[in-house]
Amino acid sequence: MPPNYKFPTPASCKLKDNAVLCTSDRILALYNQATGKSQQRITQPVKNWFAEEAQRNGWAGGHFLPEVQSGHGAGCVLFVPPREVNVSIEVTEKMLILDADD
C-alpha cells in the first residue's frame, strides 16, 4: 500500500521559516493521490491543482522552479503568510524584558 501524503500547511513550519520547498516528487505524489492519475512530470494542470490546494491550505503564495540542468519542474517554493507573534512583557525596576514565543 503506498504512503498517504498530507498536503503541507504553514502551521507545520518553524517560526523562522519564511518559505519552504515542496519537491516535484512530493507534488506529483500529492497530485496522483488526489486525482487517481499517474502523472510523472510537473505540467500546467499539476501546477494549477497544486496552486489551488496551496491557497486552500493557507499558503500566502508559491513559485514553481525549474531544475537547473534539465529544465523540468524541480518543485514549488511555498511562502508562509505573515504570522502573529505572541509576546510576553515583564517590567522590572531597571529592565524591560520582551520574550517572543517560538
C-alpha positions as CSV (number, residue, x, y, z in Angstrom):
1,M,0.0,0.0,0.0
2,P,1.5,3.4,-1.0
3,P,2.1,6.0,1.7
4,N,-0.7,8.5,2.4
5,Y,0.7,12.0,1.7
6,K,-0.7,15.1,3.5
7,F,-0.6,18.5,1.9
8,P,1.9,20.7,3.8
9,T,0.5,23.6,5.8
10,P,2.0,26.8,7.0
11,A,1.3,25.8,10.6
12,S,3.8,22.9,10.3
13,C,6.7,25.4,9.6
14,K,9.0,26.9,12.1
15,L,8.5,30.5,13.1
16,K,11.8,31.5,11.4
17,D,10.8,29.9,8.1
18,N,9.5,32.4,5.6
19,A,9.3,29.9,2.8
20,V,9.7,26.1,2.2
21,L,10.3,23.9,-0.8
22,C,7.9,21.2,-1.8
23,T,9.8,19.0,-4.2
24,S,8.5,17.7,-7.5
25,D,8.3,14.2,-6.2
26,R,6.1,15.2,-3.3
27,I,3.9,17.4,-5.6
28,L,3.4,14.6,-8.0
29,A,2.7,12.1,-5.2
30,L,0.0,14.5,-3.8
31,Y,-1.5,15.1,-7.2
32,N,-1.6,11.5,-8.1
33,Q,-3.1,10.5,-4.8
34,A,-5.8,13.2,-5.0
35,T,-6.7,12.6,-8.7
36,G,-6.0,8.9,-9.1
37,K,-3.7,9.7,-12.0
38,S,-0.1,8.6,-12.5
39,Q,1.4,11.9,-13.7
40,Q,5.2,11.9,-13.9
41,R,6.1,15.5,-14.7
42,I,5.0,18.9,-13.4
43,T,2.6,20.0,-16.1
44,Q,0.3,23.0,-16.2
45,P,-2.7,21.0,-14.9
46,V,-0.5,19.8,-12.0
47,K,0.7,23.4,-11.3
48,N,-2.9,24.7,-11.4
49,W,-4.1,22.0,-9.0
50,F,-1.2,22.5,-6.6
51,A,-1.6,26.3,-6.6
52,E,-5.3,25.9,-5.7
53,E,-4.5,23.4,-2.9
54,A,-1.8,25.7,-1.6
55,Q,-4.2,28.6,-1.3
56,R,-6.9,26.3,0.2
57,N,-4.3,25.2,2.8
58,G,-3.4,28.7,3.9
59,W,-0.2,29.5,2.0
60,A,0.5,33.1,1.0
61,G,1.6,32.0,-2.4
62,G,4.1,29.9,-4.3
63,H,6.6,29.9,-7.1
64,F,7.5,26.9,-9.3
65,L,11.2,26.4,-10.0
66,P,12.9,24.6,-12.9
67,E,15.7,22.2,-12.2
68,V,19.0,23.8,-13.4
69,Q,20.2,21.1,-15.8
70,S,17.0,19.5,-17.2
71,G,14.7,22.5,-17.0
72,H,12.0,20.2,-15.7
73,G,10.0,21.2,-12.7
74,A,12.1,20.9,-9.5
75,G,9.3,21.8,-7.1
76,C,7.5,24.8,-5.7
77,V,8.6,27.3,-3.1
78,L,5.7,28.0,-0.7
79,F,5.6,31.3,1.1
80,V,4.4,31.4,4.7
81,P,1.8,34.1,5.4
82,P,2.6,36.7,8.0
83,R,2.1,35.4,11.5
84,E,1.0,36.9,14.7
85,V,3.8,36.7,17.3
86,N,2.8,36.4,21.0
87,V,5.0,38.5,23.2
88,S,5.1,38.5,27.0
89,I,6.3,41.7,28.7
90,E,7.9,41.9,32.1
91,V,8.8,45.3,33.5
92,T,11.3,45.4,36.4
93,E,12.7,48.4,38.1
94,K,15.6,48.7,35.7
95,M,14.9,46.5,32.7
96,L,12.2,45.8,30.1
97,I,12.2,42.1,29.0
98,L,10.3,41.1,25.8
99,D,10.0,37.3,25.1
100,A,8.6,36.1,21.9
101,D,7.0,32.6,21.8
102,D,8.7,30.2,19.3
